[in-house]
Amino acid sequence: MVAAVPFMLVFRFLHILAGVLWVGSAFLFVGFIGPSAAEVGPSAGPLLSVAVKKRKAAKVITGLGGVTVLAGWILWLHDMGLYGLGTWVTSRFGLVLTIGAALATIAAFEGSIGVGRNVERMVDLVDRVVASGGPPSPEQEAQIEHLGAELEKWGKIDLVLLVLAVTAMSTARYW
């Protein structure tokens, strides 16, 4: 049992720290940065370009989600090994953690594809518009509008999934 203590400390630390940073980043971008950038318009382009291309914000957030989910499933497998699959998943605690894990896993994939990739596409498109020195063409304007709508939709879905996952995991022991 002593060998399990460092294991649990390391993986819980990774899971919780990466999760806090992941959910906080998602909240910041979906709740404030994205809507502010949409409201400001093209003048937000340079800031977003630096955040996404130079600082790799979308990739870092995706990485945080991956570390959170991977560490979480490792912890889940550890506990399932202690109690047995049937006992673990049918216990209220195990079931609620499993639901939270599934929601977080979906959020990680959906966030990577629906948010992360679309943010990068949007920044690339806006950078091309800025480089052209003129206003966006009607086609580019339509693409910007479409990507903005996709980002808003997938960002909100991602945030709801993350809040539900955090709620499940933070309350699992009390069910």
GIJO-V596211 format. One record per backbone hydrogen bond with DSSP energy under -1.0 kcal/mol. NH is the residue of the N-H (numbers start at 1). CO is the residue of the C=O. Records with the same first field share a line. If there is no record, write none. Layout:
NH = CO  CO
This chain:
7 = 3
8 = 4
9 = 5
10 = 6
11 = 7
12 = 8
13 = 9
14 = 10
15 = 11
16 = 12
17 = 13
18 = 14
19 = 15
20 = 16
21 = 17
22 = 18
23 = 19
24 = 20
25 = 21
26 = 22
27 = 23
28 = 24
29 = 25
30 = 26
31 = 27
32 = 28
33 = 28
34 = 29
36 = 32
37 = 33
38 = 34
39 = 35
40 = 36
41 = 37
44 = 41
45 = 42
48 = 44
49 = 45
50 = 46
51 = 47
52 = 48
53 = 49
55 = 50
57 = 51
60 = 56
61 = 57
62 = 58
63 = 59
64 = 60
65 = 61
66 = 62
67 = 63
68 = 64
69 = 65
70 = 66
71 = 67
72 = 68
73 = 69
74 = 70
75 = 71
76 = 72
77 = 73
78 = 74
79 = 75
80 = 76
81 = 77
82 = 78
83 = 79
84 = 80
88 = 84
89 = 85
90 = 86
95 = 91
96 = 92
97 = 93
98 = 94
99 = 95
100 = 96
101 = 97
102 = 98
103 = 99
104 = 100
105 = 101
106 = 102
107 = 103
108 = 104
109 = 105
110 = 106
111 = 107
112 = 108
113 = 109
114 = 110
115 = 111
116 = 111
117 = 112
119 = 115
120 = 116
121 = 117
122 = 118
123 = 119
124 = 120
125 = 121
126 = 122
127 = 123
128 = 124
129 = 125
130 = 126
131 = 127
132 = 128
133 = 130
141 = 137
142 = 138
143 = 139
144 = 140
145 = 141
146 = 142
147 = 143
148 = 144
149 = 145
150 = 146
151 = 147
152 = 148
153 = 149
154 = 150
155 = 151
156 = 152
157 = 153
158 = 154
159 = 155
160 = 156
161 = 157
162 = 158
163 = 159
164 = 160
165 = 161
166 = 162
167 = 163
168 = 164
169 = 165
170 = 166
171 = 167
174 = 171
175 = 172
